Amino acid sequence: MIPRRARKAVNQINVVPYIDVMLVLLVIFMVTAPFINPNQVELPSIGKSAAAPVAPLEVMIRVDGSLLLRDRGANEQGEEVSEDRLQAAVRARQQTTPNQPVVISADKNVPYESVMRVMDTLQKLGVARVGLLVKPARP
C-alpha cells in the first residue's frame, strides 16, 4: 500500500488574481478618462408657469393638542378647530382651491401620534399634497 500524504488546509487567500483585475480596471479608466468632458454641463431650464403657485394651508399643532388652521396665502390669523371640525374646514377649502397644498407645523414637544392623526385625517380627505413645516437649522 502506498502511504497517502495528508492534505493541508489552505489558510491564506491568493490575492494575485484580485490585483490583476484591479490593474486592468485601472488601465481601462485611464484610457477612457480623456473622453469624458466635464466642462460642459447642461443645466435644466424652467419655463414660466401660467399660474402662480398656491400658498399652502397650514395646520398648526400646539403642545396642548389644540389645532389651528390658517391660510398662508390670505395672511389670516387662523381659526382654532377641533379634529372633527378640521375635516369639514379642510374639505371646504379643498373644494374652493382643489390643488392647495397643506403643511403641518407642530411644536417639537408634541407627541408623534398627534401629528400622525392629522396626517391620517388629511389622507382620508384625499389631500394630494401634504408636507411638514420645519425650522431651518442654523449654521
Summary of the structure (lengths in Angstrom):
residues: 139
radius of gyration: 30.8
end to end distance: 81.8
largest distance: 101.9
contacts: 257
relative contact order: 0.13
helix: 35%
strand: 15%
